[in-house]
């Protein structure tokens, strides 16, 4: 009985994952605008300047 419950749970999770990918295929592929330093290309965290110290374009 326990194996049957685990199997049904895993099948339900797989179905939810498939429908989630069909509905939102590009959710994490596009970076936020301005999230990287234009000079060195590193990701910026917060509103302050980049640690590289260069001013971007």
C-alpha positions in Angstrom: 0.0 0.0 0.0 2.9 2.4 0.8 4.5 1.7 -2.6 1.3 2.4 -4.4 0.9 5.7 -2.6 4.5 6.7 -3.4 4.1 5.8 -7.0 0.9 7.8 -7.4 2.6 10.8 -5.7 5.5 10.6 -8.1 3.3 10.3 -11.1 1.3 13.3 -10.0 4.5 15.4 -9.5 5.7 14.4 -13.0 2.4 15.5 -14.5 2.5 18.8 -12.7 6.1 19.3 -13.9 5.2 18.6 -17.5 2.3 21.0 -17.4 4.4 23.7 -15.7 7.1 23.5 -18.4 4.4 23.7 -21.1 2.9 26.8 -19.6 6.1 28.7 -18.6 8.8 27.4 -21.0 11.0 30.6 -20.7 10.6 31.5 -17.1 14.3 31.5 -16.0 16.1 31.8 -19.4 16.1 35.6 -19.7 18.2 37.6 -17.3 16.9 40.8 -15.8 17.7 44.0 -17.6 20.7 45.7 -16.0 21.5 42.8 -13.8 25.1 42.6 -15.0 28.0 45.1 -15.0 28.5 46.5 -18.5 32.3 46.7 -18.0 33.1 43.2 -16.6 29.9 41.2 -17.1 29.6 40.1 -13.5 26.1 40.0 -12.0 25.3 43.0 -9.9 23.6 42.5 -6.5 21.9 45.6 -5.1 21.9 49.2 -6.2 25.6 50.0 -5.4 28.5 50.0 -7.9 30.2 46.9 -9.2 33.1 45.5 -7.2 35.4 45.8 -10.3 35.4 49.6 -9.8 35.0 50.4 -13.5 32.2 52.6 -14.8 30.3 50.9 -17.5 29.2 52.3 -20.8 
